[in-house]
Amino acid sequence: NLTKNKEHVLVRARNIDYNLVGVQGASYDNISASNTNLQ
């Protein structure tokens, strides 16, 4: 559960960063890449 929460927070933080920049397509690519690395 702690690991899942940590990943969820990281994903949300990345989403917020990319939404501010306005590059949503890139954010999804990076989230899947980082999730693969975390696992």
PDB file of N, H, CA, C and O in Angstrom:
ATOM      1  N   ASN A   1       0.828  -1.210   0.000  1.00  0.00           N
ATOM      2  CA  ASN A   1       0.000   0.000   0.000  1.00  0.00           C
ATOM      3  C   ASN A   1       0.858   1.255   0.000  1.00  0.00           C
ATOM      4  O   ASN A   1       0.573   2.211  -0.721  1.00  0.00           O
ATOM      5  N   LEU A   2       1.910   1.248   0.811  1.00  0.00           N
ATOM      6  H   LEU A   2       2.142   0.471   1.396  1.00  0.00           H
ATOM      7  CA  LEU A   2       2.785   2.426   0.854  1.00  0.00           C
ATOM      8  C   LEU A   2       3.421   2.669  -0.510  1.00  0.00           C
ATOM      9  O   LEU A   2       3.505   3.807  -0.971  1.00  0.00           O
ATOM     10  N   THR A   3       3.868   1.594  -1.149  1.00  0.00           N
ATOM     11  H   THR A   3       3.800   0.669  -0.775  1.00  0.00           H
ATOM     12  CA  THR A   3       4.483   1.751  -2.467  1.00  0.00           C
ATOM     13  C   THR A   3       3.475   2.308  -3.459  1.00  0.00           C
ATOM     14  O   THR A   3       3.787   3.215  -4.230  1.00  0.00           O
ATOM     15  N   LYS A   4       2.260   1.760  -3.437  1.00  0.00           N
ATOM     16  H   LYS A   4       2.007   1.022  -2.810  1.00  0.00           H
ATOM     17  CA  LYS A   4       1.241   2.238  -4.380  1.00  0.00           C
ATOM     18  C   LYS A   4       0.926   3.707  -4.122  1.00  0.00           C
ATOM     19  O   LYS A   4       0.781   4.481  -5.068  1.00  0.00           O
ATOM     20  N   ASN A   5       0.820   4.099  -2.858  1.00  0.00           N
ATOM     21  H   ASN A   5       0.938   3.471  -2.089  1.00  0.00           H
ATOM     22  CA  ASN A   5       0.542   5.502  -2.536  1.00  0.00           C
ATOM     23  C   ASN A   5       1.667   6.389  -3.046  1.00  0.00           C
ATOM     24  O   ASN A   5       1.422   7.457  -3.605  1.00  0.00           O
ATOM     25  N   LYS A   6       2.905   5.939  -2.850  1.00  0.00           N
ATOM     26  H   LYS A   6       3.105   5.070  -2.396  1.00  0.00           H
ATOM     27  CA  LYS A   6       4.057   6.719  -3.285  1.00  0.00           C
ATOM     28  C   LYS A   6       4.015   6.909  -4.800  1.00  0.00           C
ATOM     29  O   LYS A   6       4.217   8.017  -5.296  1.00  0.00           O
ATOM     30  N   GLU A   7       3.753   5.827  -5.530  1.00  0.00           N
ATOM     31  H   GLU A   7       3.589   4.927  -5.126  1.00  0.00           H
ATOM     32  CA  GLU A   7       3.675   5.932  -6.988  1.00  0.00           C
ATOM     33  C   GLU A   7       2.548   6.858  -7.395  1.00  0.00           C
ATOM     34  O   GLU A   7       2.701   7.664  -8.313  1.00  0.00           O
ATOM     35  N   HIS A   8       1.411   6.748  -6.714  1.00  0.00           N
ATOM     36  H   HIS A   8       1.286   6.093  -5.968  1.00  0.00           H
ATOM     37  CA  HIS A   8       0.264   7.583  -7.054  1.00  0.00           C
ATOM     38  C   HIS A   8       0.599   9.058  -6.863  1.00  0.00           C
ATOM     39  O   HIS A   8       0.239   9.892  -7.694  1.00  0.00           O
ATOM     40  N   VAL A   9       1.285   9.377  -5.776  1.00  0.00           N
ATOM     41  H   VAL A   9       1.578   8.700  -5.101  1.00  0.00           H
ATOM     42  CA  VAL A   9       1.676  10.770  -5.516  1.00  0.00           C
ATOM     43  C   VAL A   9       2.634  11.249  -6.596  1.00  0.00           C
ATOM     44  O   VAL A   9       2.513  12.374  -7.080  1.00  0.00           O
ATOM     45  N   LEU A  10       3.591  10.399  -6.978  1.00  0.00           N
ATOM     46  H   LEU A  10       3.690   9.485  -6.585  1.00  0.00           H
ATOM     47  CA  LEU A  10       4.536  10.783  -8.023  1.00  0.00           C
ATOM     48  C   LEU A  10       3.807  11.034  -9.338  1.00  0.00           C
ATOM     49  O   LEU A  10       4.089  12.005 -10.040  1.00  0.00           O
ATOM     50  N   VAL A  11       2.874  10.154  -9.661  1.00  0.00           N
ATOM     51  H   VAL A  11       2.645   9.365  -9.091  1.00  0.00           H
ATOM     52  CA  VAL A  11       2.126  10.317 -10.912  1.00  0.00           C
ATOM     53  C   VAL A  11       1.320  11.605 -10.873  1.00  0.00           C
ATOM     54  O   VAL A  11       1.279  12.342 -11.859  1.00  0.00           O
ATOM     55  N   ARG A  12       0.684  11.880  -9.749  1.00  0.00           N
ATOM     56  H   ARG A  12       0.718  11.282  -8.948  1.00  0.00           H
ATOM     57  CA  ARG A  12      -0.107  13.114  -9.647  1.00  0.00           C
ATOM     58  C   ARG A  12       0.802  14.330  -9.771  1.00  0.00           C
ATOM     59  O   ARG A  12       0.453  15.298 -10.447  1.00  0.00           O
ATOM     60  N   ALA A  13       1.956  14.291  -9.130  1.00  0.00           N
ATOM     61  H   ALA A  13       2.239  13.505  -8.580  1.00  0.00           H
ATOM     62  CA  ALA A  13       2.884  15.421  -9.207  1.00  0.00           C
ATOM     63  C   ALA A  13       3.327  15.636 -10.646  1.00  0.00           C
ATOM     64  O   ALA A  13       3.390  16.772 -11.115  1.00  0.00           O
ATOM     65  N   ARG A  14       3.632  14.553 -11.345  1.00  0.00           N
ATOM     66  H   ARG A  14       3.580  13.630 -10.963  1.00  0.00           H
ATOM     67  CA  ARG A  14       4.043  14.682 -12.745  1.00  0.00           C
ATOM     68  C   ARG A  14       2.897  15.244 -13.576  1.00  0.00           C
ATOM     69  O   ARG A  14       3.114  16.107 -14.426  1.00  0.00           O
ATOM     70  N   ASN A  15       1.683  14.764 -13.337  1.00  0.00           N
ATOM     71  H   ASN A  15       1.508  14.063 -12.645  1.00  0.00           H
ATOM     72  CA  ASN A  15       0.530  15.260 -14.083  1.00  0.00           C
ATOM     73  C   ASN A  15       0.382  16.758 -13.891  1.00  0.00           C
ATOM     74  O   ASN A  15       0.138  17.488 -14.852  1.00  0.00           O
ATOM     75  N   ILE A  16       0.528  17.220 -12.658  1.00  0.00           N
ATOM     76  H   ILE A  16       0.726  16.627 -11.878  1.00  0.00           H
ATOM     77  CA  ILE A  16       0.384  18.650 -12.372  1.00  0.00           C
ATOM     78  C   ILE A  16       1.469  19.432 -13.105  1.00  0.00           C
ATOM     79  O   ILE A  16       1.186  20.459 -13.722  1.00  0.00           O
ATOM     80  N   ASP A  17       2.733  18.942 -13.038  1.00  0.00           N
ATOM     81  H   ASP A  17       2.963  18.108 -12.536  1.00  0.00           H
ATOM     82  CA  ASP A  17       3.833  19.612 -13.730  1.00  0.00           C
ATOM     83  C   ASP A  17       3.522  19.748 -15.214  1.00  0.00           C
ATOM     84  O   ASP A  17       3.639  20.836 -15.777  1.00  0.00           O
ATOM     85  N   TYR A  18       3.127  18.650 -15.847  1.00  0.00           N
ATOM     86  H   TYR A  18       3.032  17.766 -15.389  1.00  0.00           H
ATOM     87  CA  TYR A  18       2.922  18.681 -17.287  1.00  0.00           C
ATOM     88  C   TYR A  18       1.679  19.475 -17.654  1.00  0.00           C
ATOM     89  O   TYR A  18       1.642  20.105 -18.711  1.00  0.00           O
ATOM     90  N   ASN A  19       0.666  19.456 -16.804  1.00  0.00           N
ATOM     91  H   ASN A  19       0.697  18.944 -15.946  1.00  0.00           H
ATOM     92  CA  ASN A  19      -0.518  20.266 -17.082  1.00  0.00           C
ATOM     93  C   ASN A  19      -0.152  21.744 -17.059  1.00  0.00           C
ATOM     94  O   ASN A  19      -0.661  22.519 -17.869  1.00  0.00           O
ATOM     95  N   LEU A  20       0.724  22.144 -16.142  1.00  0.00           N
ATOM     96  H   LEU A  20       1.138  21.514 -15.484  1.00  0.00           H
ATOM     97  CA  LEU A  20       1.156  23.536 -16.083  1.00  0.00           C
ATOM     98  C   LEU A  20       1.911  23.898 -17.351  1.00  0.00           C
ATOM     99  O   LEU A  20       1.747  24.992 -17.891  1.00  0.00           O
ATOM    100  N   VAL A  21       2.743  22.971 -17.824  1.00  0.00           N
ATOM    101  H   VAL A  21       2.876  22.082 -17.385  1.00  0.00           H
ATOM    102  CA  VAL A  21       3.494  23.231 -19.051  1.00  0.00           C
ATOM    103  C   VAL A  21       2.580  23.111 -20.266  1.00  0.00           C
ATOM    104  O   VAL A  21       2.806  23.749 -21.295  1.00  0.00           O
ATOM    105  N   GLY A  22       1.543  22.282 -20.129  1.00  0.00           N
ATOM    106  H   GLY A  22       1.360  21.764 -19.294  1.00  0.00           H
ATOM    107  CA  GLY A  22       0.593  22.115 -21.219  1.00  0.00           C
ATOM    108  C   GLY A  22       0.972  21.021 -22.195  1.00  0.00           C
ATOM    109  O   GLY A  22       0.564  21.057 -23.356  1.00  0.00           O
ATOM    110  N   VAL A  23       1.752  20.042 -21.737  1.00  0.00           N
ATOM    111  H   VAL A  23       2.084  20.013 -20.794  1.00  0.00           H
ATOM    112  CA  VAL A  23       2.149  18.937 -22.625  1.00  0.00           C
ATOM    113  C   VAL A  23       1.577  17.649 -22.055  1.00  0.00           C
ATOM    114  O   VAL A  23       2.270  16.910 -21.356  1.00  0.00           O
ATOM    115  N   GLN A  24       0.304  17.382 -22.358  1.00  0.00           N
ATOM    116  H   GLN A  24      -0.259  17.982 -22.926  1.00  0.00           H
ATOM    117  CA  GLN A  24      -0.342  16.221 -21.748  1.00  0.00           C
ATOM    118  C   GLN A  24       0.112  14.919 -22.397  1.00  0.00           C
ATOM    119  O   GLN A  24       0.286  13.922 -21.696  1.00  0.00           O
ATOM    120  N   GLY A  25       0.307  14.896 -23.694  1.00  0.00           N
ATOM    121  H   GLY A  25       0.166  15.706 -24.264  1.00  0.00           H
ATOM    122  CA  GLY A  25       0.738  13.668 -24.367  1.00  0.00           C
ATOM    123  C   GLY A  25       2.057  13.168 -23.803  1.00  0.00           C
ATOM    124  O   GLY A  25       2.211  11.975 -23.541  1.00  0.00           O
ATOM    125  N   ALA A  26       3.016  14.077 -23.613  1.00  0.00           N
ATOM    126  H   ALA A  26       2.891  15.047 -23.826  1.00  0.00           H
ATOM    127  CA  ALA A  26       4.325  13.693 -23.090  1.00  0.00           C
ATOM    128  C   ALA A  26       4.198  13.186 -21.661  1.00  0.00           C
ATOM    129  O   ALA A  26       4.932  12.284 -21.257  1.00  0.00           O
ATOM    130  N   SER A  27       3.274  13.756 -20.892  1.00  0.00           N
ATOM    131  H   SER A  27       2.678  14.489 -21.220  1.00  0.00           H
ATOM    132  CA  SER A  27       3.140  13.342 -19.495  1.00  0.00           C
ATOM    133  C   SER A  27       2.731  11.884 -19.417  1.00  0.00           C
ATOM    134  O   SER A  27       3.232  11.155 -18.561  1.00  0.00           O
ATOM    135  N   TYR A  28       1.836  11.437 -20.284  1.00  0.00           N
ATOM    136  H   TYR A  28       1.428  12.029 -20.979  1.00  0.00           H
ATOM    137  CA  TYR A  28       1.401  10.040 -20.234  1.00  0.00           C
ATOM    138  C   TYR A  28       2.553   9.115 -20.605  1.00  0.00           C
ATOM    139  O   TYR A  28       2.720   8.066 -19.982  1.00  0.00           O
ATOM    140  N   ASP A  29       3.349   9.478 -21.603  1.00  0.00           N
ATOM    141  H   ASP A  29       3.214  10.330 -22.108  1.00  0.00           H
ATOM    142  CA  ASP A  29       4.504   8.660 -21.978  1.00  0.00           C
ATOM    143  C   ASP A  29       5.464   8.544 -20.805  1.00  0.00           C
ATOM    144  O   ASP A  29       5.938   7.451 -20.496  1.00  0.00           O
ATOM    145  N   ASN A  30       5.752   9.655 -20.154  1.00  0.00           N
ATOM    146  H   ASN A  30       5.367  10.543 -20.406  1.00  0.00           H
ATOM    147  CA  ASN A  30       6.710   9.643 -19.052  1.00  0.00           C
ATOM    148  C   ASN A  30       6.171   8.889 -17.851  1.00  0.00           C
ATOM    149  O   ASN A  30       6.935   8.235 -17.142  1.00  0.00           O
ATOM    150  N   ILE A  31       4.876   8.968 -17.612  1.00  0.00           N
ATOM    151  H   ILE A  31       4.255   9.499 -18.188  1.00  0.00           H
ATOM    152  CA  ILE A  31       4.294   8.254 -16.472  1.00  0.00           C
ATOM    153  C   ILE A  31       4.415   6.751 -16.695  1.00  0.00           C
ATOM    154  O   ILE A  31       4.769   6.026 -15.764  1.00  0.00           O
ATOM    155  N   SER A  32       4.133   6.263 -17.899  1.00  0.00           N
ATOM    156  H   SER A  32       3.845   6.852 -18.654  1.00  0.00           H
ATOM    157  CA  SER A  32       4.255   4.819 -18.114  1.00  0.00           C
ATOM    158  C   SER A  32       5.712   4.403 -18.004  1.00  0.00           C
ATOM    159  O   SER A  32       6.004   3.331 -17.473  1.00  0.00           O
ATOM    160  N   ALA A  33       6.633   5.224 -18.494  1.00  0.00           N
ATOM    161  H   ALA A  33       6.396   6.094 -18.925  1.00  0.00           H
ATOM    162  CA  ALA A  33       8.054   4.891 -18.398  1.00  0.00           C
ATOM    163  C   ALA A  33       8.498   4.849 -16.938  1.00  0.00           C
ATOM    164  O   ALA A  33       9.209   3.929 -16.534  1.00  0.00           O
ATOM    165  N   SER A  34       8.085   5.830 -16.151  1.00  0.00           N
ATOM    166  H   SER A  34       7.507   6.577 -16.479  1.00  0.00           H
ATOM    167  CA  SER A  34       8.516   5.869 -14.753  1.00  0.00           C
ATOM    168  C   SER A  34       7.863   4.752 -13.959  1.00  0.00           C
ATOM    169  O   SER A  34       8.487   4.200 -13.053  1.00  0.00           O
ATOM    170  N   ASN A  35       6.618   4.403 -14.277  1.00  0.00           N
ATOM    171  H   ASN A  35       6.111   4.851 -15.013  1.00  0.00           H
ATOM    172  CA  ASN A  35       5.971   3.294 -13.576  1.00  0.00           C
ATOM    173  C   ASN A  35       6.702   1.991 -13.854  1.00  0.00           C
ATOM    174  O   ASN A  35       6.853   1.163 -12.956  1.00  0.00           O
ATOM    175  N   THR A  36       7.157   1.797 -15.089  1.00  0.00           N
ATOM    176  H   THR A  36       7.033   2.469 -15.819  1.00  0.00           H
ATOM    177  CA  THR A  36       7.915   0.591 -15.426  1.00  0.00           C
ATOM    178  C   THR A  36       9.210   0.566 -14.633  1.00  0.00           C
ATOM    179  O   THR A  36       9.609  -0.486 -14.134  1.00  0.00           O
ATOM    180  N   ASN A  37       9.868   1.708 -14.511  1.00  0.00           N
ATOM    181  H   ASN A  37       9.543   2.562 -14.917  1.00  0.00           H
ATOM    182  CA  ASN A  37      11.128   1.770 -13.769  1.00  0.00           C
ATOM    183  C   ASN A  37      10.913   1.509 -12.287  1.00  0.00           C
ATOM    184  O   ASN A  37      11.734   0.846 -11.653  1.00  0.00           O
ATOM    185  N   LEU A  38       9.822   2.020 -11.724  1.00  0.00           N
ATOM    186  H   LEU A  38       9.155   2.559 -12.238  1.00  0.00           H
ATOM    187  CA  LEU A  38       9.560   1.840 -10.295  1.00  0.00           C
ATOM    188  C   LEU A  38       9.292   0.380  -9.978  1.00  0.00           C
ATOM    189  O   LEU A  38       9.690  -0.113  -8.923  1.00  0.00           O
ATOM    190  N   GLN A  39       8.619  -0.312 -10.886  1.00  0.00           N
ATOM    191  H   GLN A  39       8.295   0.089 -11.743  1.00  0.00           H
ATOM    192  CA  GLN A  39       8.338  -1.728 -10.635  1.00  0.00           C
ATOM    193  C   GLN A  39       9.565  -2.533 -10.978  1.00  0.00           C
ATOM    194  O   GLN A  39       9.558  -3.757 -10.844  1.00  0.00           O
TER     195      GLN A  39
END
